[in-house]
Amino acid sequence: MNTTATGVGADHAPAADSTVHPFRVDIPQERLDDLDARLAATRWPAELPGVGWSRGVPVGYLKELAEYWRTGYDWRAREAELNRYPHFRTGIDGQTIHFLHIRSERPDATPLLLLHGWPGTFADFLDVVGPLTDPAGHGGDAADAFHLVVPSLPGFGFSTPLAGPGADAAAMARTMTVLMERLGYERYGVHGYDTGSWVAPAVGRHAPDRVIGVHVNGMITFPVGAEGEFDDLGDADRRRWFAMENFNDGYLQCNAKRPQTVAYGLTDSPVGQLAWMVEKFKELTHPEEGLPEDSIDRDRMLTEVSLYWLTGTAASAAQIYYEEISAASWDTGDGTGESGESGDNDGSDGSGGWGLRGTVPTAVLLSAHDVTVRPWAERDHHIVRWTELDRGGHFLSLEEPDLLTDDIRAFFRSSRAHA
């Protein structure tokens, strides 16, 4: 069986195969040549003078970054960096799942599932692999070691093609629990951010007897229309809700309502894909007024963009927004859907689901950018640890990996003691 990635969707065979197969990232040269040609032939739009970033990504900035992507960025070097870690693929309920599986040298290390977000990939976590699997070698306590499982979420990267509609957070969570069981892990922790912060609590709800703790940053919380839910919000929570209400959510609306339509431009134009993602790296990093590469290494950022482009996953990666926002809009609140069938809403969208509050101990780590409203988070989750940082943005594993590592270690040290 061919276990080498070949671009869009890679090899589809694992979808029907529950065996865990070794996998290697190896993008065909013709796909890289195509990227080079498309970047060189970009048709650039005009822009109004003097508007800076206020109306989108400036042409001058993007031209320079696109040229660096074409002539300065070395995908083969980054590909070799990715392949330093053990990759695998397997099929779960018809869905191909790609993942890293990095075992610590300590046999008693805690298994930990790391879940990325959008616009992220499994590569978000490269800077925390060493400190989490080998804490003693990175200035920590050897007892805080983890075995890491770092999947590409369904529809992202090499976990493609998406098997079909319905891949919401609850469905992804079920897939992740099967993956951990298949790898032989009876008890484990989960960390997630952004999309991963929807899926991670859902893993805990789906397998509360297996999950020792859920750790998130970038958790999304919403009001649910309950009487008095704004009355006791403190100043910090009111500022977070104001920031959430006034955030530029154009990308979210496009992903949530017309993911297929917007994907044509992103799949046909690498500069379109680059602009779509770089705007989020600009708006969601800290400080926002800086350039994205002030917070995230430029090559690492381009690796993230390249993984979307080279796998052609703009459409499939956006489907989670449709599933969680548009497809879920018919939920009636009584545990049934439009068809009258029993639902499986686990509240991972921050709404509290159908009154189902998570029971697994949960830690929330807030960066300086995050807008999680604490009372609403505590309404939906069993929060036992709450940490607020004065720096760092949405992409903590890329921006402040040491802060993320420290908080994960501290939380699961306590979780292990009470497991």
C-alpha positions in Angstrom: 0.0 0.0 0.0 1.2 3.5 -0.9 1.6 5.5 2.3 3.1 8.7 0.8 1.2 11.9 0.6 0.5 12.9 -3.0 -1.2 16.3 -2.6 -5.0 16.8 -2.6 -6.5 14.2 -0.2 -3.3 12.1 -0.4 -4.0 8.4 -0.7 -7.7 7.7 0.0 -7.3 4.0 0.9 -7.1 4.3 4.7 -10.7 5.6 4.9 -12.0 2.0 4.7 -9.0 0.5 6.5 -8.9 0.5 10.3 -5.2 -0.5 10.4 -2.8 2.2 11.5 -0.3 2.8 8.7 3.0 4.8 8.7 2.7 7.9 6.6 5.2 10.4 5.1 4.6 13.9 3.8 6.0 13.9 0.3 4.3 16.5 -2.0 5.0 15.8 -5.7 7.3 18.3 -7.4 4.8 19.1 -10.0 2.5 20.5 -7.3 5.3 22.8 -6.1 6.0 23.9 -9.6 2.3 24.7 -10.1 2.4 26.8 -6.9 5.5 28.7 -8.2 3.8 29.4 -11.6 0.5 30.5 -10.0 2.3 32.9 -7.6 4.4 34.4 -10.4 1.2 34.9 -12.5 -0.9 36.5 -9.8 -3.4 39.2 -11.0 -3.2 41.8 -8.3 -6.1 44.1 -7.4 -6.0 47.8 -7.0 -6.4 49.4 -3.5 -7.4 52.7 -2.1 -4.5 54.9 -1.0 -3.8 55.3 2.7 -6.2 52.7 4.1 -3.6 50.3 5.5 -5.0 47.1 7.0 -8.4 48.6 7.7 -10.1 47.2 4.6 -8.1 44.0 4.4 -4.6 42.8 3.6 -2.6 45.6 1.9 -1.3 44.8 -1.6 2.2 45.9 -0.9 2.5 43.7 2.1 1.0 40.7 0.4 3.1 41.1 -2.8 6.3 41.0 -0.7 5.1 38.0 1.3 3.9 36.1 -1.8 7.3 36.7 -3.5 9.1 35.3 -0.4 6.8 32.3 -0.5 7.8 31.8 -4.1 11.5 32.5 -3.9 12.6 32.4 -0.3 10.5 29.9 1.5 11.8 26.3 1.2 9.0 23.8 1.4 11.3 20.8 1.1 13.2 22.0 4.2 9.9 22.4 6.1 8.7 19.0 4.8 11.8 17.4 6.2 11.1 19.2 9.6 7.6 17.7 9.6 8.9 14.2 8.8 11.2 14.2 11.8 8.1 13.2 13.7 6.3 9.8 13.2 3.2 10.3 11.1 0.4 7.8 10.7 -3.0 7.4 9.0 -6.0 5.2 9.7 -9.7 5.0 8.7 -12.4 5.6 11.3 -16.1 5.2 10.2 -15.1 6.0 6.6 -13.0 9.0 7.4 -9.3 9.1 6.8 -7.5 10.4 9.9 -3.9 11.6 9.8 -2.0 12.1 13.0 1.4 12.4 14.7 2.1 9.9 17.5 5.1 10.8 19.5 5.8 8.7 22.6 7.8 10.0 25.5 10.8 7.9 26.7 9.0 7.6 30.0 6.7 4.6 29.9 4.4 6.2 32.5 3.9 9.4 30.6 0.3 10.8 30.4 -1.3 10.4 26.9 -2.4 13.8 25.6 -4.5 14.5 22.5 -3.6 17.9 21.0 -6.3 19.5 18.8 -5.7 22.4 16.4 -8.0 25.1 15.1 -8.7 27.1 11.9 -6.7 28.4 10.2 -4.3 26.0 11.8 -2.9 22.5 11.3 -1.2 19.7 13.2 2.0 21.8 12.7 0.7 24.3 15.2 2.2 22.2 18.0 5.7 21.5 16.7 7.3 23.9 19.3 5.6 22.1 22.3 6.5 18.6 21.2 9.9 18.5 22.8 9.0 20.2 26.1 5.9 18.0 26.5 7.4 14.7 25.7 10.8 15.4 27.3 10.3 17.9 30.1 13.5 17.0 31.8 15.4 17.9 28.7 13.7 21.3 28.6 14.1 22.5 32.2 11.0 20.7 33.6 10.2 17.8 35.8 10.5 14.4 34.2 7.2 13.3 35.9 5.3 15.8 33.6 6.0 13.8 30.5 3.3 13.2 27.9 2.8 10.8 25.0 1.4 13.0 22.3 -1.3 12.3 19.6 -1.6 15.2 17.3 -4.3 14.6 14.6 -5.3 16.6 11.6 -9.0 17.2 12.3 -11.4 15.7 9.7 -11.4 17.8 6.6 -8.0 19.4 7.4 -4.7 18.6 5.7 -4.1 14.9 5.3 -7.3 13.9 7.1 -9.1 14.1 3.7 -11.3 13.8 1.8 -14.1 14.7 4.2 -16.3 11.6 4.3 -19.6 13.6 4.1 -21.8 16.2 5.9 -22.3 16.0 9.6 -18.7 16.4 10.8 -19.5 18.7 13.7 -17.6 18.9 17.0 -19.5 16.0 18.5 -18.8 13.7 15.5 -15.1 14.7 15.5 -15.0 14.0 19.2 -16.3 10.5 18.6 -13.6 10.0 16.0 -10.9 11.1 18.4 -12.1 8.7 21.1 -11.9 5.8 18.6 -8.4 6.9 17.6 -7.2 7.0 21.2 -8.7 3.6 21.9 -7.1 2.2 18.8 -3.7 3.4 20.0 -4.3 1.6 23.3 -4.9 4.6 25.6 -7.4 3.9 28.3 -7.0 7.2 30.1 -5.8 10.4 28.6 -6.0 14.2 28.6 -7.1 16.5 25.8 -6.0 20.0 24.8 -7.6 22.2 22.1 -7.9 25.7 20.9 -10.3 27.4 18.5 -12.0 24.5 16.6 -10.1 22.3 19.0 -11.7 24.1 21.9 -15.1 23.0 20.5 -13.9 19.4 20.0 -11.9 18.9 23.2 -14.8 19.3 25.6 -16.9 17.2 23.3 -14.3 14.4 23.7 -14.8 14.7 27.5 -18.6 14.5 27.2 -18.4 11.5 24.9 -15.9 9.6 27.0 -15.9 11.0 30.6 -14.7 7.7 32.0 -11.6 7.9 29.8 -10.7 11.6 29.8 -8.8 12.8 32.9 -9.0 16.4 32.0 -9.7 19.0 29.3 -7.4 21.9 28.7 -8.3 24.7 26.3 -7.3 28.1 25.1 -9.4 30.2 22.9 -12.7 28.8 24.2 -15.8 30.3 22.7 -18.7 31.1 24.9 -22.1 32.7 24.1 -25.2 34.0 25.9 -28.1 31.6 25.6 -31.0 34.0 26.4 -31.3 33.1 30.0 -32.7 35.7 32.3 -30.0 37.7 34.1 -27.1 36.2 32.3 -25.5 39.7 31.8 -26.3 41.0 35.3 -23.3 39.7 37.2 -20.6 40.1 34.5 -17.6 41.9 35.8 -15.7 44.6 33.8 -13.3 42.1 32.2 -16.1 39.8 31.0 -18.1 42.8 29.7 -15.0 43.9 27.7 -14.6 40.4 26.3 -18.2 40.3 25.3 -18.0 43.7 23.6 -14.9 42.6 21.8 -16.6 39.4 20.6 -19.7 41.4 19.4 -17.6 43.8 17.5 -15.1 41.4 16.0 -14.8 41.3 12.2 -16.5 38.0 11.6 -16.6 38.2 7.8 -14.6 35.0 7.5 -16.8 33.2 10.0 -19.9 34.2 8.1 -18.5 33.0 4.8 -17.2 29.7 6.3 -20.5 29.1 8.1 -22.9 29.9 5.4 -21.2 29.4 2.0 -18.0 27.3 2.5 -18.1 25.8 -0.9 -18.5 29.1 -2.8 -15.6 30.9 -1.1 -13.4 27.8 -1.6 -13.2 28.3 -5.4 -11.1 31.3 -5.1 -9.0 29.9 -2.3 -8.4 26.6 -4.1 -7.6 28.3 -7.4 -5.4 31.2 -6.2 -2.5 30.6 -3.7 -2.5 34.4 -3.1 -6.2 34.2 -2.2 -5.5 31.4 0.3 -2.5 33.4 1.6 -4.5 36.6 2.1 -7.4 34.7 3.7 -5.2 33.1 6.4 -2.7 36.0 6.9 -5.5 38.3 7.8 -6.4 36.0 10.7 -2.8 35.7 11.8 -2.7 39.5 11.8 -6.0 40.0 13.7 -5.7 37.2 16.2 -2.0 37.5 17.2 -0.8 39.8 20.0 -0.2 42.7 19.7 -2.7 43.1 16.8 -1.1 46.3 15.7 2.0 44.5 14.7 2.6 42.4 11.6 1.8 38.7 11.8 5.5 37.7 11.6 6.1 39.9 14.7 4.3 37.1 16.6 4.8 34.0 14.5 7.9 33.0 12.6 7.3 33.8 8.9 8.3 30.3 7.7 6.1 28.6 10.2 3.2 30.8 9.1 3.9 29.8 5.5 4.0 26.2 6.4 0.5 26.5 7.7 -0.7 28.2 4.5 1.2 25.7 2.4 -0.5 22.7 4.1 -3.9 24.2 3.2 -2.8 25.0 -0.4 -1.0 21.8 -1.2 -3.8 19.6 0.1 -6.5 21.7 -1.4 -8.6 21.8 1.8 -10.0 25.3 1.9 -13.5 23.9 1.4 -13.4 20.8 3.7 -11.6 22.6 6.5 -14.4 25.3 6.5 -17.2 22.8 6.9 -16.9 22.7 10.7 -18.2 26.2 10.8 -21.2 25.3 8.7 -21.9 22.3 10.9 -21.7 24.1 14.2 -23.4 27.3 13.1 -25.7 26.9 10.1 -26.5 23.2 10.2 -27.1 23.4 14.0 -29.5 26.3 13.7 -32.6 24.1 13.6 -31.8 22.6 17.0 -35.0 22.8 19.1 -33.6 22.5 22.5 -35.5 19.3 23.4 -32.8 16.9 22.3 -34.3 16.2 18.9 -33.5 17.6 15.5 -35.7 18.6 12.7 -36.2 15.0 11.7 -37.2 14.0 15.2 -34.2 11.8 15.6 -32.2 11.8 18.9 -29.6 14.5 18.8 -26.0 14.5 20.0 -25.4 18.2 20.6 -22.7 18.3 23.3 -22.6 22.0 23.9 -19.2 22.3 22.2 -20.4 25.4 20.4 -20.5 27.2 23.7 -24.2 27.4 23.9 -24.5 24.7 26.5 -26.0 22.3 24.1 -29.3 20.9 25.4 -28.6 21.5 29.0 -25.7 19.1 29.1 -22.9 20.5 31.3 -19.5 18.8 31.0 -18.4 16.8 34.0 -14.7 16.3 33.1 -12.3 18.7 35.0 -11.5 21.6 32.6 -8.8 24.2 32.6 -9.1 27.5 30.6 -6.0 29.5 29.7 -6.8 33.0 28.4 -4.2 34.9 26.4 -4.3 38.6 26.2 -6.4 38.3 23.1 -9.0 35.7 24.1 -12.6 36.7 24.8 -13.9 33.8 26.9 -16.6 35.0 29.3 -16.1 33.2 32.6 -19.6 32.8 33.9 -20.8 31.4 30.6 -17.8 29.0 30.5 -18.6 27.8 34.0 -22.3 27.3 33.0 -21.2 24.9 30.3 -18.1 23.2 31.6 -16.7 21.9 34.9 -14.0 24.5 35.2 -11.4 23.8 37.9 -8.5 26.0 36.7 -8.7 29.5 35.2 -5.5 31.3 34.2 -5.3 34.7 32.5 -2.2 35.9 30.7 -1.1 39.4 29.9 0.4 38.5 26.6 0.0 36.1 23.7 -2.7 35.8 21.1 -5.1 33.2 19.8 -2.3 31.0 18.5 -0.5 30.3 21.8 1.3 27.2 20.7 2.9 29.3 17.9 3.3 32.6 19.8 4.0 31.6 23.4 4.7 27.9 23.5 6.5 28.1 26.9 3.4 29.6 28.5 1.1 27.0 27.0 3.5 24.2 28.0 3.7 25.4 31.6 -0.1 25.6 32.0 -0.7 22.2 30.4 1.9 20.7 32.8 0.5 22.3 35.8 -3.1 21.3 35.1 -2.4 17.7 34.3 -0.1 17.3 37.2 -3.2 18.0 39.4 -5.5 15.9 37.1 -3.2 12.9 37.5 -3.2 13.3 41.3 -7.0 13.1 41.3 -7.5 10.6 38.5 
